[in-house]
Amino acid sequence: MNIQGSVSYKEKPIEYTRVSVYPLSKHVLTNVNGAFSFSNVPLGLYVIKCSAIGFKSISDTLELFSRNDTIQLDMIFTEKIMELD
């Protein structure tokens, strides 16, 4: 099973976001287009967490219960926690 998706804020991709799959403790960083992917994820219940400097972390729960090839998951930051003057 593969999980792929993107991370954005106000419809703009966020690069270098840390995307984690728990309880597997797999981690990747998004690319310049805000895209990420995980491969060979076993069936089960997972929490996908995204964190980036300047944003409040976001998470979503995902249950993989069938052997589809790829799951698409788009994560959207809704709140900044700091701004630079």
Secondary structure, DSSP 8 states (H G I E B T S, - for coil): -EEEEEEEETTEE-TT-EEEEETTTEEEE--TTSEEEE-S--SEEEEEEEE-TTB--EEEEEEE-S--SEEEEEEEE--BS----
